[in-house]
Amino acid sequence: MAGLACALAAARAGASVALLEARTAASGLPAHVDVVPNMLRDLVRLGVGEDCIRAGFAYRRSSAIGQRGQPLYAVDAERLAGPRYPAAIGITHAELHRVLAAAALEAGVRLHVGTPVEGVADDGAALLQLANGEQLRADLAVLACGAHSRLRERVFREPPLAASGAEWIYFLAPRPAGLDDALHAGTATGDKAHVVPVSGAFAGVRLSARHAPADLGAAAARQLLARFPGPVGALAADVPEDQPIARRVASPGLLRQPWARGCVLAAGDCAHAFPPHFGQSAAQAVEDAVVLGELLSRPEPNLPEAWLQRRSARVQQVMAIALQAARWDAAPDSDTDLLQLARALDQVVRQPA
């Protein structure tokens, strides 16, 4: 997603852009993206906000449910994208990818699938070594290859991030009437669930996997979901037998500075791999793209330095908040206050990058 967003932003800034995708097809993850207010604002700035809204499900509130099913609190999200737009949306991973890919192609991006990049050298320009033996030269290369890529390791001389965070399960469930906002729930044994409507028919579900079997299928996912109280647990009855399940282990962390080496920049998870809390993994990737587009749209004598000035401190602030949320989520203590953390995050992201 970060690569598509950056390619789109660069093309709309007037650059000639080639996007080299190692995979031959989109991943098709059975997962959702929680498009929180600052991400929706930036999708609007990229020119795809309305398409994403049509492809997803608009919501305005996040509610927490107690262990006995009782409401704990509800927080209305700010309309950071402006009064014409909803506060937030849920959307499937596949639909967001489709919208970004269509916009990128329309903007003139040349998409090359099944084209792995083996290395990038800087000799005053970016020299890309492809797996098929070809070489490409570019004025600027943006690496959006994730936190576990060998390419990231080769270019930035840093090993892949360790899987030090919690494991999460993602899948889609039929959306019942009345499930119109994001829901958070927990159990007495420490399991966590996050549910976001993504269309009129479906909701995206994220569950902590601490009690999940290794060979997790739809039946086991239903059993895990049924442990939760109220409307979250009620979703379990309608999860079909053939529902695909995705598992992800969080590997949060930052690439060692600088994230720009000559004319090579790191973006998305390649530079900053967030835990899923507060929806900032996708949001900060899109923010990378918006900043890149702005820098490319004007004469910038030292784009890598300008990139670091715009991104470094802000990303570190957001990461500190998200990591604290992940720690408290995994091991609550007497100081745990996720609402206060959410307010602190709002203060950081309220203004555009």
Buried (B, 14 or more C-beta within 10 A) or exposed (E): BBBBBBBBBBBBBEBEBEBBBBEEEBEEBBBBBBBBBBBBBBBBBBBBBEBBBEBBBBBBBBBBBEBEBEEEEEBEBBBBBEEEBBBBBBBBBBBBBBBBBBBBBEBBBEBEEEBBBEBBBEEEBBBBBBEEEEEBEBEBBBBBBBBBBEBBEBBBEBEBBEBEBBBBBBBBBBBEEEBEBBBBBBBEEEBBBBBBBBBEEBBBBBBBBBBBEEEBEBEBBBBBBBBBBBBBBBBBEEBEEEBBBBBBEBBBBBBEEBBBBBBBBBBBBBBBBBBBBBBBBBBBBBBBBBBBBBBBBEEEEEBBEBBBEBBBEBBEBBBBBBBBBBBBBBEEEEEBEBEEBBEBBBEBBEEEB
